[in-house]
Amino acid sequence: MSTALQTSTDLRIGPYAVDPAVVLAPMAGITNVAFRQLCREFGSPTSLYVCEMITARAIVERDSKTMEMITFGAAEHPRSLQLYGVDPVSMSEAAKIIVGEDRADHIDMNFGCPVPKVTRKGGGAALPYKRRLFRDIVRAAVRAAEPAGVPVTVKFRIGIDDDHHTFLDAGRIAEDEGAQAVALHARTAAQRYSGQADWTAIARLKEAVTSIPVLGNGDIFSARDALDMVARTGCDGVVVGRGCLGRPWLFGELQAAMNGEPVPAAPGLGKVAEIIARHGRLLAAHLGEDKGIRDLRKHMAWYLKGFPVGADLRRSLAMVSTTAELDDLLGRLDPDAETLDAEGPRGRQGSPAKVVLPEGWLDDPEDGMVPAAEDMHSGG
């Protein structure tokens, strides 16, 4: 793996050189300040690490939980925030608050979420079907952020389902309205996270959108996957989500591969235990020990995937409550154990499902009416 497919100047998001061209995707309950710091410590400080999805209306109404979620580390730069909304007015107001109070350096807009509670209100992956409304929302965010020099990017899926593809129109509209880059998760909303991502759609989007970077997302579980995606689609960078769950060191592997350097060997269980301990302490510092260590529990199965760890110890780690208990349990792991099979998909996959939409949503793609109620729930 000696050929670098990217260089330090290949991807720019507004004023920011993204080197290597790697983005940590926002993931609900995962990409808080602690996990982002951990990924950054393994990867490049000049890649992008995006916080959890933030709801525009919640920012406008100063929801306390949401405002707490907009937390960035002192050394975190550029600060990337993903914004979700279905109303151009609240999107504009939220963007003005973000840039006016200097809360982020980059705004990424979410039009890719397939979760029913989002799509049933016309949000996420449902919204680009309404081309006029989609245009209004992108325009509102770009215009609100532009005076402060904050770039806006847009992420979306192939479409609602195989009969309703929206990605080419969405890419062209985002480009027209001043977005600085677009990212495609190469699945439909109906697929959710199941099956295989269709990378040919990323190549088609790259052909359709010519003046701004096109990023690819979907099924990047290794450095080889990232190189393959760039080679096969011509995309300008990669967005990594589930592939880094329990593997924050993937960003170090990606940095090496995309710079044409040897990929580091995967860590043994002793090193993984150190990483889990580090993650736990970062979470405790961010959320307090009780909440932080409880938050670590969901990461345990991902971290231990493929390692020979007994069922009782796995269960205990999945119920850990304090840093002292965490240290004790991690000390029982065999530091010399190697992973047996940790490659391939991880995280939620589920099954394809019919997308839940507002009544009559598919009747008129040019209808610019704002859906009835915008969600207040940040995180996804």
C-alpha positions, 0 to 999 in steps of 0.5 A: 500500500505504497501509493498515496491517492491524496495529497495535503492540498486535495481537499479544502472545506472553505478556508480549511485544508483537510489533510488527509481527506478524512471526515469522522461522520456524526453519530448519535451518542458516539461523536461527543468531544471525548470520542472526537479527541480520541480519534484525533489523537490517532489520526491527523489534527487537520482531518475533520471530526464532526460532532453529533447532530444538532437540531436547529430549533433546539439551538434557537430555543436554547435547549440546555442539553443541546447547548451542552452537546456543542462542546469542543476541546480547546485544541479542536480546530476546525470545530465541525458541527452538524445541523439538522432542520426542516425549516429555512427560518430556524436553520437561518436563525440557528446558523446565525447563533452558531457563527455570531457566538463563535461556536463552530468553524464549519457547519455540516447539514444533515439530510441523510438520517433514515430514522423513522422519528426524523423522516416521519416529520419530513426531515433527514433523508426524506427532505431532499425529495422536496427540491424547493424546500431543500434549496431554501434550507441550504440557501438559508444556512449558507447565507447566514454563515457566509458573513463570518466565513464559516463554510457550509457542507451538505450530506445526504443519501441516494434517496428515499428508496429505489423508486425515489432517488434524490442525490443528483438533484441534491448535489446540484442544488447544494452546489448552486446555493454555495455549499462548500462540499457535498457528501453522499452516504451511498445507501437509500433511506430504505436500506438504513445501514443494511446491505452494501453501499452503492459506490457507483452513485458516488462516482455519478455524483462526482460527475454531476457536481464539478465545482466543489468537493464530493465526499464518499460515505458507506462501508469504509471499515479499513484503510484499504476500503478508503483507498478503493473508494477513492480509486473507484469513484474519484471522490475527493475524500472519505467520510467514516462512520461505523467503521471506527466504532471500537477502532479509533485507531482507524484514523491512524491507519487512514492517515498512513494509507492516504499518505502512501505510508505503511499502515500500522499493525492493529493493536493487541488486547493490551493496547486496546485496554489502554485505549479503553481506559483513555476513552473512559477518562475522557468521557468522565472528564466531559460528563462526570465519572458516573455518566461518563463511565456508563456512556463507555459501556456501549463501546465495549462490544465494539472494542473487544470484537474479535478478541478472546475474552470470556463471557463473564468478563465481557458482561462485567465490562458492559456494566462498568460504573466507575474508573476504579472498576474499569481499571480492575476489569481491564487488568484482567484482560490478556495483554498479549491476545491478538484479534481473531476476526475484527474486520468488516462491518460493525455497529448497527446494520438492521434490515431494510424497511419502508421509509416513514413519511408525512402523509402525501409527502411524495405527491409534489417534489416542488412543494416548498411548504415547511413540515408541521413541526421541527424536532427538538431532539439533538443527537439523532 
